[in-house]
Amino acid sequence: MPSRPSAPSRALVAAALGWLTLVSPAPAEEPLAVTAVTARTETPTARSTLIGEITAPETLQASFPLGGRLTAVRAQVGDHVLKGDELARIEQVQQAQALRAAEAQLSAAEAEHAAAQSAAQRQAQLFERGATTRSDRDSAADRFAAAVALKTQAEATLDQAKQALEDTVLTAPADATVTDRFGEPGQVVGAAQPVLELAVGQGFEATFNVPETVLTASRAAPAEVELSAIDRPGLTVTARVKEISPLVDPARGTVEATVALEENLPGLTYGDPVRGSTTWQDEPGISLPWSAISSGVEGPSVWVVSPEDNTVSERPITIARYSEHRILVEEGIAEGETVVTRGAQLLFPGRKVRIVEAPE
């Protein structure tokens, strides 16, 4: 029967096997398959589409100069009115009564005026003949002067009463289109409280609430906008940017922009929705897809492939701006360098890679 090896012999054999394992060469690491792009300088082109509203170049708010209860509002939103057309009425009972009282006061003043004038003339003639005293003549003259003043006051009161009655009827100050209505019959309105909004003048405009990021995405704001009706996208007109508000809406982060239509869109009027599209180009720069970005220790970074040995290194970058599908790099990448776009999560500095085509 063969003899079993002693314990020291077994220890020597184990040590020899361990040494052989250490000195044996490790199998070569397979290059990691990744997709990549070559950094190129591009001139980014962006297109933005927003929904706005047709507005008037000039609007005014029609109101009564005095307060009262509305008895009628004859104009509806969208109505075309001519200068002098009646738009609304308020109660005129007090004004009508004041007018009748003023007319009666004027009639009494005119009667007193006529009587005082006749008496003054008669006393003047009698005084010339020596048939009356100077005191009577002067008293008649004073009465006539008071009658003249009373008549003048009564005429002014009548004019005010007539104007107050006219003010109970709201009329169109010019040819216009009704764009909004703020009052209904039975409602009590105050003096100068708007009842209707009117669009006056010629032409149309459109207003848009533009996200602030859209306006800051380009160094030069677009000068023209292509407008089209919501239900008829094929029918378009060109509009020019008229005004961009300097204020940002803190709640929505938008800026109001106004464009002026070069010609009217058939079938559209004030208040109708409209689609506005604009295209602009930015300064040339290195553009990369979103998938190329990694999160490095110092911020955004990309993995750059060395052309000599196909190893990768992490490169911090400075991003100038984000777009819908790409990023514009300000610093960190030079034109012609190869940047990994897929597979970056498995990379480490010095890792060999094999570039393959991206799947469809």
C-alpha positions in Angstrom: 0.0 0.0 0.0 1.5 3.4 -1.0 2.4 5.6 1.8 0.6 9.0 2.4 2.7 12.1 2.1 3.7 13.8 5.2 2.2 17.1 6.4 5.4 19.1 5.4 5.3 17.6 1.9 1.6 18.7 1.5 2.5 22.2 2.6 5.3 22.5 0.0 3.0 21.4 -2.8 0.4 24.0 -1.8 3.0 26.7 -1.7 4.3 25.8 -5.1 0.8 25.8 -6.7 0.2 29.3 -5.1 3.4 30.6 -6.6 2.6 29.3 -10.0 -0.8 31.0 -9.8 0.8 34.4 -8.9 3.3 34.3 -11.7 0.9 33.1 -14.4 -0.2 36.1 -16.7 -3.8 37.3 -16.2 -6.0 37.0 -19.3 -6.1 40.3 -21.4 -9.2 42.5 -20.7 -11.6 42.7 -23.6 -12.2 46.3 -25.0 -15.6 47.6 -24.0 -18.0 48.2 -26.9 -19.2 51.8 -26.8 -20.7 54.3 -29.3 -19.0 57.6 -29.9 -19.2 60.8 -32.0 -16.6 63.1 -33.3 -16.8 66.6 -32.0 -17.6 69.0 -34.7 -18.3 72.8 -34.8 -21.9 73.4 -35.6 -24.2 76.4 -36.0 -27.2 75.5 -33.9 -30.6 76.1 -35.4 -33.7 76.2 -33.2 -37.4 76.4 -33.9 -40.0 77.4 -31.3 -43.7 77.3 -31.6 -46.1 78.9 -29.1 -49.9 79.6 -28.9 -50.9 83.3 -28.6 -53.9 85.5 -29.0 -55.0 88.0 -31.6 -55.1 91.5 -30.1 -55.7 95.1 -31.2 -52.9 97.6 -31.7 -54.9 100.1 -29.7 -57.7 99.6 -27.1 -59.8 101.8 -24.9 -62.2 101.1 -22.1 -65.6 102.7 -22.4 -67.2 103.9 -19.1 -69.8 106.3 -17.8 -68.7 109.6 -16.3 -71.2 109.1 -13.5 -72.3 106.1 -11.5 -75.6 104.3 -11.7 -77.5 101.1 -12.4 -77.1 99.6 -15.8 -80.5 99.3 -17.6 -79.1 98.0 -21.0 -75.9 96.9 -22.6 -76.5 96.7 -26.3 -73.1 95.7 -27.5 -71.7 92.1 -27.5 -68.2 90.9 -27.8 -67.2 90.8 -31.5 -69.7 93.5 -32.5 -68.5 96.2 -34.9 -69.8 99.6 -33.9 -69.7 103.0 -35.5 -68.9 106.4 -33.9 -72.0 107.6 -32.0 -73.7 104.2 -31.7 -75.3 103.5 -28.4 -73.4 100.9 -26.4 -75.1 101.0 -22.9 -77.5 102.9 -20.6 -77.9 103.6 -16.9 -80.9 104.7 -15.0 -81.8 108.3 -15.8 -84.7 109.1 -13.4 -82.8 111.5 -11.3 -81.2 113.2 -14.4 -84.6 113.5 -16.1 -86.1 115.1 -13.0 -83.2 117.4 -12.7 -83.7 118.5 -16.3 -87.3 119.3 -15.8 -86.5 121.3 -12.7 -83.8 123.2 -14.6 -86.2 123.9 -17.5 -88.8 125.3 -15.0 -86.2 127.4 -13.3 -85.1 128.8 -16.6 -88.6 129.7 -17.6 -89.1 131.5 -14.3 -85.8 133.3 -14.7 -86.7 134.3 -18.3 -90.0 135.7 -17.1 -88.3 137.7 -14.4 -85.7 138.8 -16.9 -88.4 140.1 -19.3 -90.3 141.9 -16.5 -87.2 143.5 -15.0 -86.0 144.6 -18.4 -89.3 146.3 -19.2 -89.4 148.0 -15.7 -85.8 149.2 -16.1 -86.5 150.7 -19.5 -89.7 152.4 -18.3 -88.0 153.9 -15.3 -85.2 155.2 -17.5 -87.6 156.9 -19.8 -89.6 158.5 -16.9 -86.4 159.7 -15.3 -85.4 161.5 -18.6 -88.7 163.3 -18.5 -88.4 164.0 -14.8 -91.5 161.9 -14.0 -89.7 159.6 -11.5 -87.0 159.7 -9.0 -83.4 158.6 -9.3 -83.9 156.0 -6.6 -86.8 154.3 -8.5 -84.7 154.2 -11.6 -81.7 152.7 -9.8 -83.9 150.1 -8.1 -85.3 149.0 -11.5 -81.8 148.8 -12.9 -80.6 146.7 -10.0 -83.6 144.4 -10.4 -82.8 143.9 -14.1 -79.1 143.1 -13.3 -80.2 140.5 -10.8 -82.6 139.0 -13.3 -79.8 138.8 -15.9 -77.6 136.9 -13.4 -80.5 134.6 -12.4 -81.2 133.8 -16.1 -77.5 133.1 -16.8 -77.4 130.7 -13.8 -80.6 129.0 -14.8 -79.1 128.5 -18.3 -75.9 127.0 -16.9 -78.0 124.7 -14.7 -80.0 123.6 -17.7 -76.9 122.8 -19.7 -75.5 120.7 -16.8 -78.8 118.8 -16.5 -78.8 118.1 -20.2 -75.2 116.9 -20.1 -76.0 114.7 -17.1 -78.9 113.1 -19.0 -76.7 112.6 -22.1 -74.1 110.9 -19.8 -76.5 108.2 -18.9 -76.1 106.9 -22.5 -72.7 105.4 -23.4 -71.8 105.9 -27.1 -68.9 104.7 -29.2 -66.2 107.4 -29.4 -65.0 106.0 -32.8 -65.5 103.1 -35.2 -64.4 100.1 -33.2 -64.8 96.4 -32.4 -66.0 95.2 -29.0 -63.4 93.0 -27.5 -64.6 92.5 -23.9 -67.7 93.2 -21.8 -67.5 94.0 -18.1 -71.1 94.9 -17.1 -74.5 93.4 -17.3 -78.0 95.0 -16.9 -78.9 95.5 -13.3 -75.3 95.9 -12.2 -74.4 99.1 -10.4 -71.3 100.7 -11.8 -69.3 103.6 -10.5 -68.0 106.6 -12.3 -65.2 105.7 -14.8 -65.7 102.0 -14.1 -65.1 100.1 -17.4 -68.2 98.6 -19.0 -66.8 97.6 -22.4 -63.4 97.3 -24.0 -63.1 98.6 -27.6 -60.5 97.9 -30.2 -59.9 101.0 -32.3 -57.6 101.7 -35.3 -56.5 99.5 -38.1 -54.6 96.2 -38.2 -54.0 93.2 -35.8 -51.4 92.1 -33.4 -50.7 88.9 -31.5 -49.4 88.5 -28.0 -47.5 85.5 -26.7 -46.3 84.5 -23.2 -42.8 83.3 -24.1 -40.7 81.3 -21.7 -37.7 83.3 -20.6 -35.3 80.4 -21.6 -36.5 80.7 -25.3 -35.5 84.4 -25.4 -32.1 83.8 -23.7 -31.4 80.8 -25.9 -30.1 83.1 -28.7 -28.0 86.2 -28.5 -30.1 87.8 -31.1 -33.9 87.7 -30.7 -35.8 86.7 -33.9 -37.2 89.6 -35.9 -40.0 87.7 -37.7 -42.6 85.2 -36.6 -44.7 82.9 -38.8 -48.4 82.9 -37.7 -51.1 80.5 -38.6 -54.6 79.7 -37.5 -55.0 76.8 -35.1 -57.4 74.9 -37.3 -55.7 75.9 -40.6 -51.9 75.4 -40.2 -51.4 75.7 -43.9 -52.6 79.3 -44.1 -49.7 81.5 -42.7 -48.7 85.2 -42.6 -45.5 86.9 -41.5 -45.4 89.1 -38.4 -42.6 91.2 -37.1 -41.7 91.5 -33.5 -43.0 94.8 -32.2 -42.3 94.7 -28.4 -40.8 92.4 -25.8 -41.7 93.2 -22.2 -38.6 93.8 -20.0 -40.5 92.1 -17.0 -40.7 88.4 -16.3 -43.8 87.0 -14.8 -42.6 85.6 -11.5 -45.4 83.0 -11.3 -44.9 81.5 -14.8 -41.4 82.6 -15.8 -42.7 84.0 -19.1 -42.2 87.3 -20.9 -45.0 88.9 -23.0 -44.0 89.5 -26.6 -46.1 91.4 -29.1 -45.9 90.9 -32.9 -47.6 93.0 -35.6 -49.2 91.2 -38.5 -48.1 92.4 -42.0 -51.5 91.2 -43.3 -54.7 89.9 -41.7 -55.4 86.2 -41.4 -58.8 85.5 -43.1 -61.5 84.4 -40.6 -59.7 85.6 -37.5 -60.6 88.4 -35.2 -59.7 89.8 -31.8 -59.4 87.2 -29.1 -58.9 84.2 -31.4 -56.0 81.8 -30.7 -53.1 81.7 -33.2 -50.0 79.6 -33.5 -46.6 81.4 -33.8 -43.4 79.8 -35.0 -39.9 81.3 -35.3 -36.5 80.0 -36.2 -33.1 81.4 -35.3 -29.4 80.5 -35.5 -26.9 80.8 -32.7 -23.1 81.3 -32.6 -21.0 78.3 -33.9 -19.8 75.9 -31.2 -19.1 72.3 -30.3 -22.4 70.5 -30.1 -22.8 67.0 -28.4 -25.8 64.8 -27.8 -27.3 64.6 -24.3 -26.1 61.0 -23.9 -22.5 62.2 -23.9 -22.8 63.9 -20.5 -21.5 62.3 -17.4 -21.5 63.5 -13.8 -17.9 64.1 -12.7 -16.4 65.2 -9.4 -16.2 68.8 -10.6 -19.5 68.8 -12.5 -20.4 67.8 -16.1 -17.8 65.8 -17.9 -17.4 63.6 -21.0 -15.2 60.5 -21.8 -12.7 61.2 -24.6 -11.2 58.3 -26.6 -7.5 58.5 -27.2 -6.7 57.9 -30.9 -3.3 56.2 -30.1 -4.5 53.3 -27.9 -8.3 53.6 -27.7 -8.2 54.2 -24.0 -10.6 56.7 -22.4 -10.0 59.7 -20.1 -12.6 61.8 -18.2 -12.7 65.4 -19.3 -14.6 68.2 -17.4 -16.5 70.5 -19.7 -18.3 73.9 -19.4 -21.8 73.8 -20.9 -22.9 77.0 -22.7 -26.5 76.0 -23.2 -28.9 73.1 -23.3 -31.2 72.5 -26.2 -34.0 69.9 -26.7 -31.7 67.1 -27.8 -28.1 68.5 -27.6 -25.8 70.5 -25.5 -23.5 73.4 -26.7 -20.1 73.1 -25.1 -18.2 76.3 -24.2 -14.9 74.8 -23.0 -13.3 71.4 -22.5 -13.6 69.7 -26.0 -11.8 70.5 -29.2 -13.0 69.9 -32.7 -12.1 66.4 -34.0 -11.9 64.7 -30.6 -13.9 61.4 -30.1 -16.5 61.5 -27.3 -18.3 58.4 -25.9 -22.0 58.6 -26.1 -23.2 55.2 -24.8 -21.5 52.9 -22.3 -20.0 55.7 -20.2 -21.4 54.1 -17.0 -18.9 51.3 -17.3 -15.8 53.4 -18.0 -12.9 54.3 -15.8 -9.7 56.1 -16.8 -7.4 54.0 -19.0 -10.1 51.6 -20.0 -9.8 50.3 -23.5 -12.9 50.7 -25.7 -14.1 49.5 -29.1 -16.3 51.9 -31.0 -19.3 50.4 -32.6 -22.2 51.9 -34.5 -25.2 53.0 -32.5 -28.3 50.8 -32.9 -31.2 52.2 -34.9 
